[in-house]
Structure formats: C-alpha cells, structure tokens
Amino acid sequence: MQLFDGSTTYLGDTTSKENHSDEEYKKGEASESSCKKFTRSKPPAFNKLKTSHNPFIMSDSLKSQTIIPALALIFMSIHAAAAMPREQPHLFLRFEDMTCAIEAFTDMVMQDPHVTSFYFLVGHKLVGVTDFTLHYPNVATAGQNLSLYPSSIVWNEHHVVQQGTWWDKWRPASCVHQNGLGDTPVTVTVTQGMAASAKYKAGFHLEYGKMAALHFGYETTGKNENSGVRTYVVPAHSFGQVWQQQLMVWQDQQVRRCVKLLGNNVITHGKWSESLRGDLPVTDGASYGWSTGRENMDFCSCGGGT
C-alpha cells in the first residue's frame, strides 16, 4: 500500500459522488476486496479573516445561519471569496469506499493499538472513525494461533449532516472610558480582549467537528482567546468602549456503531443518532468595534480587557 504526498485526484469511480448518501461509501462492501491505493488530499483553502474596527456597533447581531447542505460543502469551500492557504495544511487520506478504509486502518491498528481515531475522505465526504477496536479470539488449533488475528472490528462512525457559519452577538471587550476633559476629544490606549468557547450537545465529537470545519475551509478551536492593545478616540463629553463578536461554525453531526467480521467484507451498521449540534469558534475569527455614547455602554462589564 503506497502513500502519496500532496494534492491528488480521487482513485476510483467519480460519478454520482455529489449526493454524499450512504451508498457513496458502501460500494463494494459485500464483494471481494479490490482496494486500490489510497491517497492524501489537501482540504480547501482557508477563508481569510480580517479583524474589523467598526466606528459603531449594532445593539445585537442576528444569528444569521447559512445552511450548507453536505453536497455543497466542497463547491462553497473552493469558491470562497477570500482564501488564505496555511503553510502546512492538513492532509486527509482518501479511499474509494469504507471497506478499503477499514482494511487499511486494521493494518495500522495491528501495528499500533494506541491509534483508535481516523479522519478521512470517501469520495468527497469527510468521515470520522473513533474507538476503533480489534477483538481477538482465544483459539489455537493445528499449530495455528488464531489469536494473532482479529475476529471482529467495531468502531463509531461520524458524519456531518450540514454546517455553516454565523456571527455571535456583540460583547464588551474593554472597560468604559470617559472623556474627562469636557469639550476636547481625548485619545485612550485600551487593552482589548475576548474569549469564546465551543458549545455542543452531548455526543458531539469535538475533534471530528474541528476536522470537518477544516475541510469546510475554517480552522476552529475548542477555545479562542484574543487580546491586544489599541488606541481610540473618545469624543467630547462622551464615553467609549471596545466591543467584539466571534465568527462561529455551526455543525450538525450524527454517529452510529459499526461492526465488521474477519474474512467478511460486509459492514453492519447501527442506526444513525439524532442530529447533534455544535458551535465552534473560528481561530482568528474575532471582530472588534469601538462604540461611543452613554447609551451604547455596558458599565457592568470589561470583557477581557481594561
């Protein structure tokens, strides 16, 4: 089995791969193994995020969700308006079907049992496999120790139903600064800071979620912290305060339990779980704004700044 570095093309039949249904990666599961070489494939380019310094802020930002069905993920990522490739983008393994993927992972885990999670492509669909476990029989007959070979393999399979982006509401990122000089505008140096954490339903797999967001074109994290020093102007007889909002990736996942018996290319699937929602902060996805006027101040919070 050979590995290829860099961006590669899909090995196998590429027709009817856009719908991302279960049939997309069940092809060949009940037939003899004829797995071709798997490849490494780069994710789409990252969306370039620029920190904005708005002269005023909205009272509250609408949670505008752009629903992206699974079949549109690749198209939308490739055609992102402003993209910034990372120096070392993550490379995903690509397989022609799930049977080939499980065969490869079985070989890997037999060499290193500590490896139990994999994130890879089947066609254009990013799949997560976790808790990958080999079960061995305790049998030795005719001089052959069958306990050296797994009799069955079990794992959890994760996939994304849909995902998109939204902006969290504006929050204070500094204390309130008052112009104490009356008729003269004053310049203040402010430490602005924020922290945003991922929020998700029980059963949502955070690590797979971050990989799926990466494939979508956004680098996310469990907790995004940001701070810095900046100079602002407080108008005469007024107040000023830094506010911030965080770009988030929302995502719906499902998970199911799977089993494969040794010597049988049939994979038995359990039922998909209900949709599990998660919201992940985008790395470097914080936007800051300078707000003035008493009515726009939050005198009870300094956020993460001064």
The 8 nearest C-alpha neighbors of each residue, nearest first, counted from 0:
[[1, 36, 2, 37, 35, 103, 34, 38],
 [2, 0, 36, 3, 37, 38, 35, 4],
 [3, 1, 38, 4, 37, 0, 39, 36],
 [2, 4, 38, 39, 5, 1, 7, 37],
 [5, 3, 39, 2, 6, 38, 7, 40],
 [6, 4, 7, 39, 40, 3, 41, 90],
 [5, 7, 40, 41, 39, 4, 8, 90],
 [8, 6, 40, 5, 39, 38, 9, 3],
 [7, 9, 10, 6, 40, 38, 39, 93],
 [8, 10, 11, 7, 122, 93, 13, 95],
 [11, 9, 8, 95, 12, 35, 37, 36],
 [12, 10, 95, 9, 13, 35, 122, 94],
 [11, 13, 14, 10, 95, 9, 16, 15],
 [14, 12, 16, 11, 15, 9, 122, 10],
 [13, 15, 16, 12, 17, 11, 122, 23],
 [16, 14, 17, 13, 18, 23, 12, 19],
 [17, 15, 14, 18, 13, 23, 19, 122],
 [16, 18, 70, 19, 15, 123, 14, 71],
 [17, 19, 70, 20, 16, 15, 23, 69],
 [20, 18, 17, 23, 70, 124, 16, 21],
 [19, 21, 22, 23, 18, 24, 16, 17],
 [20, 22, 23, 24, 25, 19, 26, 18],
 [23, 21, 25, 20, 24, 26, 19, 18],
 [24, 22, 21, 20, 19, 25, 16, 26],
 [23, 25, 96, 97, 26, 22, 121, 21],
 [26, 24, 22, 28, 23, 97, 96, 27],
 [27, 25, 24, 28, 96, 22, 23, 97],
 [26, 28, 30, 29, 25, 96, 98, 31],
 [27, 29, 265, 264, 98, 25, 30, 26],
 [30, 28, 265, 264, 27, 31, 263, 266],
 [31, 29, 27, 28, 32, 264, 265, 33],
 [32, 30, 33, 264, 29, 27, 28, 263],
 [31, 33, 34, 30, 264, 99, 27, 98],
 [34, 32, 31, 35, 99, 27, 30, 98],
 [35, 33, 99, 32, 36, 95, 98, 96],
 [34, 36, 37, 33, 10, 95, 99, 11],
 [35, 37, 0, 1, 38, 34, 2, 10],
 [38, 36, 94, 93, 35, 2, 92, 39],
 [39, 37, 93, 3, 92, 2, 40, 36],
 [38, 40, 92, 91, 90, 4, 93, 3],
 [39, 41, 6, 91, 90, 7, 92, 38],
 [40, 42, 90, 6, 91, 89, 43, 88],
 [41, 43, 214, 44, 40, 90, 89, 213],
 [44, 42, 216, 77, 76, 214, 45, 41],
 [45, 43, 84, 82, 216, 83, 42, 46],
 [46, 44, 216, 83, 82, 84, 217, 47],
 [45, 47, 82, 81, 83, 216, 217, 48],
 [48, 46, 82, 83, 81, 45, 49, 84],
 [49, 47, 284, 46, 50, 283, 81, 285],
 [48, 50, 51, 47, 286, 284, 283, 285],
 [51, 49, 286, 285, 287, 48, 52, 284],
 [52, 50, 286, 287, 53, 49, 288, 285],
 [51, 53, 288, 287, 289, 54, 50, 286],
 [52, 54, 288, 55, 51, 289, 56, 287],
 [55, 53, 289, 288, 290, 52, 56, 291],
 [56, 54, 290, 53, 289, 288, 57, 291],
 [57, 55, 290, 288, 58, 53, 54, 289],
 [56, 58, 59, 60, 55, 169, 168, 295],
 [57, 59, 56, 60, 169, 295, 168, 170],
 [60, 58, 57, 168, 169, 61, 56, 170],
 [61, 59, 168, 62, 57, 169, 167, 58],
 [60, 62, 63, 59, 168, 166, 167, 165],
 [61, 63, 165, 166, 64, 60, 167, 168],
 [64, 62, 165, 61, 65, 166, 164, 60],
 [65, 63, 165, 66, 164, 62, 163, 249],
 [64, 66, 163, 164, 67, 63, 165, 162],
 [65, 67, 163, 64, 162, 68, 161, 164],
 [66, 68, 162, 163, 161, 65, 71, 69],
 [69, 67, 161, 70, 71, 66, 72, 162],
 [68, 70, 161, 71, 72, 160, 67, 19],
 [69, 71, 18, 68, 17, 72, 19, 73],
 [72, 70, 74, 69, 68, 73, 75, 67],
 [73, 71, 75, 69, 74, 70, 215, 76],
 [72, 74, 76, 75, 71, 77, 215, 70],
 [75, 73, 71, 77, 76, 72, 78, 70],
 [74, 76, 78, 72, 73, 77, 71, 79],
 [77, 75, 73, 79, 78, 74, 216, 215],
 [76, 78, 74, 75, 43, 79, 73, 44],
 [77, 79, 75, 76, 74, 80, 73, 81],
 [80, 78, 76, 77, 81, 75, 82, 46],
 [79, 81, 78, 82, 46, 47, 77, 76],
 [82, 80, 47, 79, 46, 83, 48, 45],
 [81, 83, 46, 47, 45, 44, 79, 84],
 [82, 84, 47, 45, 46, 44, 85, 81],
 [85, 83, 44, 45, 82, 86, 88, 46],
 [84, 86, 88, 87, 83, 45, 44, 89],
 [85, 87, 88, 84, 83, 89, 44, 45],
 [86, 88, 85, 89, 84, 90, 41, 5],
 [89, 87, 85, 86, 90, 41, 42, 84],
 [88, 90, 41, 91, 87, 42, 213, 40],
 [89, 91, 41, 40, 39, 88, 92, 42],
 [92, 90, 40, 119, 39, 41, 93, 89],
 [91, 93, 39, 119, 38, 120, 40, 37],
 [92, 94, 120, 38, 37, 121, 119, 39],
 [95, 93, 121, 37, 96, 100, 120, 99],
 [94, 96, 121, 11, 122, 10, 99, 93],
 [97, 95, 24, 94, 98, 99, 121, 26],
 [96, 98, 100, 24, 99, 101, 25, 121],
 [99, 97, 101, 100, 28, 96, 102, 264],
 [98, 100, 102, 34, 97, 101, 96, 103],
 [99, 101, 97, 103, 98, 102, 94, 104],
 [100, 102, 104, 98, 103, 99, 105, 97],
 [103, 101, 99, 105, 100, 104, 98, 106],
 [102, 104, 100, 106, 101, 105, 99, 107],
 [105, 103, 107, 101, 106, 102, 108, 100],
 [106, 104, 102, 108, 107, 103, 101, 109],
 [105, 107, 109, 103, 104, 108, 110, 102],
 [108, 106, 104, 110, 105, 109, 111, 103],
 [107, 109, 112, 111, 110, 105, 106, 114],
 [110, 108, 106, 107, 111, 112, 105, 133],
 [111, 109, 108, 107, 112, 106, 105, 113],
 [110, 112, 108, 113, 109, 114, 107, 106],
 [113, 111, 108, 114, 109, 110, 115, 107],
 [112, 114, 111, 115, 108, 110, 116, 109],
 [115, 113, 112, 108, 111, 116, 107, 131],
 [114, 116, 131, 130, 129, 113, 117, 132],
 [117, 115, 129, 128, 114, 130, 131, 118],
 [116, 118, 128, 127, 119, 129, 115, 104],
 [119, 117, 127, 126, 128, 91, 125, 207],
 [120, 118, 92, 91, 126, 125, 93, 117],
 [121, 119, 93, 125, 124, 122, 126, 123],
 [122, 120, 94, 124, 96, 95, 93, 123],
 [121, 123, 124, 120, 95, 16, 94, 9],
 [122, 124, 121, 120, 125, 16, 17, 73],
 [125, 123, 120, 121, 122, 126, 19, 69],
 [124, 126, 120, 119, 121, 211, 123, 127],
 [127, 125, 158, 119, 118, 120, 157, 124],
 [126, 128, 118, 157, 156, 117, 207, 158],
 [127, 129, 156, 117, 116, 155, 157, 118],
 [130, 128, 116, 155, 131, 115, 154, 117],
 [129, 131, 115, 154, 132, 155, 116, 128],
 [132, 130, 154, 115, 129, 153, 116, 128],
 [131, 133, 153, 152, 130, 154, 134, 115],
 [134, 132, 152, 149, 151, 135, 153, 131],
 [135, 133, 149, 151, 150, 152, 132, 136],
 [134, 136, 149, 150, 146, 148, 133, 137],
 [137, 135, 146, 138, 150, 145, 134, 149],
 [136, 138, 146, 135, 139, 145, 144, 147],
 [139, 137, 145, 136, 146, 144, 140, 143],
 [138, 140, 144, 145, 143, 142, 146, 137],
 [141, 139, 143, 142, 144, 138, 145, 146],
 [142, 140, 143, 139, 144, 145, 138, 146],
 [141, 143, 140, 144, 139, 145, 138, 146],
 [144, 142, 140, 141, 139, 145, 138, 146],
 [143, 145, 139, 146, 147, 142, 138, 140],
 [146, 144, 147, 139, 138, 148, 143, 136],
 [145, 147, 136, 137, 144, 148, 135, 138],
 [148, 146, 145, 144, 149, 135, 136, 137],
 [147, 149, 146, 145, 135, 150, 136, 144],
 [150, 148, 135, 134, 151, 133, 261, 147],
 [149, 151, 261, 135, 134, 260, 136, 148],
 [152, 150, 260, 134, 261, 149, 259, 133],
 [151, 153, 133, 259, 258, 132, 134, 260],
 [154, 152, 258, 132, 257, 131, 259, 133],
 [155, 153, 131, 130, 257, 129, 256, 132],
 [154, 156, 256, 129, 128, 255, 130, 257],
 [155, 157, 128, 255, 254, 127, 256, 154],
 [158, 156, 254, 127, 253, 126, 128, 155],
 [157, 159, 126, 253, 252, 127, 160, 254],
 [160, 158, 252, 161, 251, 253, 250, 157],
 [159, 161, 251, 252, 69, 158, 253, 68],
 [162, 160, 68, 69, 159, 251, 67, 250],
 [163, 161, 250, 67, 249, 251, 66, 248],
 [162, 164, 65, 66, 249, 67, 248, 64],
 [165, 163, 248, 247, 249, 64, 65, 246],
 [166, 164, 64, 63, 247, 62, 246, 248],
 [167, 165, 246, 245, 247, 62, 168, 244],
 [166, 168, 245, 244, 246, 62, 165, 169],
 [169, 167, 60, 59, 244, 170, 166, 61],
 [168, 170, 244, 243, 59, 242, 60, 167],
 [169, 171, 242, 243, 244, 168, 172, 302],
 [172, 170, 242, 302, 173, 301, 241, 243],
 [171, 173, 302, 242, 241, 192, 191, 304],
 [174, 172, 304, 301, 305, 241, 191, 302],
 [173, 175, 301, 305, 240, 176, 300, 304],
 [174, 176, 240, 239, 298, 177, 173, 238],
 [177, 175, 239, 238, 240, 174, 178, 233],
 [178, 176, 238, 179, 237, 239, 175, 233],
 [179, 177, 180, 237, 236, 233, 238, 235],
 [178, 180, 181, 177, 236, 185, 235, 237],
 [181, 179, 178, 183, 182, 185, 235, 184],
 [180, 182, 236, 235, 183, 179, 178, 184],
 [181, 183, 235, 180, 236, 184, 234, 178],
 [182, 184, 235, 181, 180, 185, 234, 236],
 [185, 183, 234, 235, 233, 232, 182, 186],
 [184, 186, 233, 232, 183, 178, 187, 234],
 [187, 185, 232, 231, 233, 230, 188, 184],
 [186, 188, 231, 230, 189, 232, 185, 233],
 [189, 187, 230, 229, 231, 228, 186, 190],
 [188, 190, 229, 228, 191, 230, 187, 305],
 [191, 189, 228, 304, 305, 227, 229, 192],
 [192, 190, 304, 173, 172, 226, 227, 189],
 [191, 193, 226, 303, 304, 172, 225, 227],
 [194, 192, 303, 225, 172, 224, 302, 226],
 [193, 195, 224, 223, 225, 196, 222, 192],
 [196, 194, 223, 222, 280, 224, 193, 197],
 [197, 195, 222, 221, 223, 280, 198, 194],
 [196, 198, 279, 221, 278, 280, 222, 199],
 [199, 197, 278, 277, 196, 279, 200, 221],
 [198, 200, 277, 276, 278, 203, 197, 201],
 [199, 201, 203, 276, 275, 202, 277, 198],
 [202, 200, 203, 199, 275, 204, 276, 277],
 [201, 203, 204, 200, 275, 254, 199, 253],
 [202, 204, 201, 275, 200, 205, 199, 252],
 [205, 203, 207, 206, 208, 202, 252, 157],
 [204, 206, 208, 207, 203, 209, 221, 199],
 [207, 205, 209, 208, 204, 210, 211, 221],
 [206, 208, 210, 209, 205, 204, 127, 211],
 [209, 207, 205, 211, 206, 210, 204, 212],
 [208, 210, 212, 206, 207, 211, 219, 213],
 [211, 209, 213, 207, 212, 208, 214, 206],
 [210, 212, 214, 208, 213, 209, 207, 215],
 [213, 211, 215, 209, 214, 210, 217, 208],
 [214, 212, 217, 210, 216, 218, 215, 211],
 [213, 215, 42, 211, 216, 212, 43, 210],
 [216, 214, 212, 213, 76, 217, 72, 211],
 [217, 215, 45, 213, 214, 76, 43, 44],
 [218, 216, 213, 212, 45, 215, 219, 46],
 [217, 219, 213, 282, 281, 212, 216, 220],
 [220, 218, 281, 282, 280, 209, 279, 217],
 [221, 219, 222, 280, 282, 223, 279, 281],
 [220, 222, 197, 196, 279, 223, 280, 219],
 [223, 221, 196, 220, 195, 197, 224, 280],
 [222, 224, 195, 194, 282, 220, 196, 280],
 [225, 223, 194, 193, 222, 195, 226, 192],
 [224, 226, 193, 192, 194, 223, 227, 285],
 [227, 225, 192, 191, 193, 224, 190, 228],
 [226, 228, 191, 190, 192, 229, 225, 189],
 [227, 229, 190, 189, 191, 188, 230, 226],
 [228, 230, 189, 188, 190, 227, 231, 191],
 [229, 231, 188, 187, 189, 186, 232, 228],
 [232, 230, 187, 186, 188, 233, 229, 189],
 [233, 231, 186, 185, 187, 234, 184, 230],
 [232, 234, 185, 239, 184, 178, 238, 186],
 [235, 233, 184, 237, 232, 236, 185, 178],
 [234, 236, 184, 182, 183, 237, 181, 178],
 [235, 237, 181, 178, 182, 234, 238, 179],
 [238, 236, 235, 234, 292, 178, 177, 233],
 [237, 239, 177, 292, 291, 176, 293, 233],
 [238, 240, 291, 176, 233, 290, 175, 177],
 [239, 241, 175, 290, 289, 173, 174, 176],
 [242, 240, 289, 173, 172, 288, 171, 290],
 [243, 241, 171, 172, 288, 170, 287, 169],
 [244, 242, 287, 169, 170, 286, 172, 288],
 [243, 245, 169, 286, 167, 168, 285, 170],
 [246, 244, 285, 167, 166, 284, 247, 286],
 [245, 247, 166, 284, 281, 165, 280, 285],
 [248, 246, 280, 165, 279, 281, 164, 166],
 [247, 249, 164, 279, 278, 163, 280, 250],
 [250, 248, 278, 163, 162, 277, 164, 247],
 [249, 251, 162, 277, 276, 161, 278, 252],
 [250, 252, 276, 275, 160, 161, 274, 159],
 [253, 251, 159, 275, 274, 158, 160, 250],
 [252, 254, 274, 272, 158, 157, 271, 275],
 [253, 255, 157, 272, 156, 271, 155, 158],
 [254, 256, 271, 156, 269, 155, 270, 272],
 [255, 257, 155, 269, 154, 268, 156, 258],
 [256, 258, 268, 154, 153, 267, 269, 155],
 [259, 257, 153, 267, 152, 266, 268, 154],
 [258, 260, 266, 152, 151, 267, 265, 153],
 [261, 259, 151, 263, 150, 262, 152, 258],
 [260, 262, 150, 151, 263, 149, 259, 152],
 [263, 261, 260, 264, 150, 259, 265, 151],
 [262, 264, 261, 265, 260, 259, 29, 266],
 [263, 265, 28, 29, 30, 266, 98, 262],
 [264, 266, 29, 28, 263, 259, 267, 260],
 [267, 265, 259, 258, 268, 264, 28, 257],
 [268, 266, 258, 257, 259, 265, 269, 256],
 [269, 267, 257, 256, 266, 270, 258, 255],
 [268, 270, 256, 255, 257, 271, 267, 258],
 [271, 269, 255, 272, 268, 256, 254, 257],
 [270, 272, 255, 254, 253, 269, 273, 256],
 [273, 271, 253, 254, 255, 270, 274, 275],
 [272, 274, 275, 253, 271, 254, 252, 251],
 [275, 273, 253, 252, 251, 272, 276, 160],
 [274, 276, 252, 251, 203, 200, 253, 273],
 [277, 275, 251, 250, 200, 199, 274, 252],
 [276, 278, 199, 250, 249, 198, 200, 279],
 [277, 279, 249, 198, 197, 248, 199, 247],
 [278, 280, 197, 248, 247, 219, 249, 281],
 [281, 279, 247, 219, 220, 197, 246, 223],
 [282, 280, 219, 284, 247, 246, 218, 283],
 [281, 283, 219, 284, 218, 223, 220, 280],
 [284, 282, 285, 281, 48, 223, 225, 50],
 [283, 285, 281, 246, 282, 245, 48, 286],
 [286, 284, 245, 283, 244, 246, 50, 287],
 [285, 287, 50, 244, 51, 243, 245, 284],
 [288, 286, 243, 52, 242, 51, 50, 285],
 [287, 289, 53, 52, 242, 241, 243, 56],
 [290, 288, 241, 54, 55, 240, 53, 242],
 [289, 291, 55, 240, 239, 56, 241, 288],
 [292, 290, 239, 238, 295, 240, 237, 289],
 [291, 293, 238, 294, 295, 237, 239, 296],
 [292, 294, 296, 295, 238, 237, 291, 239],
 [293, 295, 292, 296, 291, 297, 238, 290],
 [296, 294, 293, 292, 291, 290, 297, 58],
 [297, 295, 293, 294, 298, 240, 175, 292],
 [296, 298, 299, 300, 295, 171, 175, 301],
 [297, 299, 300, 296, 175, 174, 301, 293],
 [300, 298, 297, 301, 174, 296, 175, 302],
 [299, 301, 302, 298, 297, 171, 174, 173],
 [300, 302, 174, 173, 304, 172, 171, 303],
 [303, 301, 172, 171, 173, 300, 304, 193],
 [302, 304, 192, 193, 172, 301, 173, 191],
 [305, 303, 173, 191, 192, 190, 172, 302],
 [304, 173, 174, 190, 301, 189, 191, 303]]
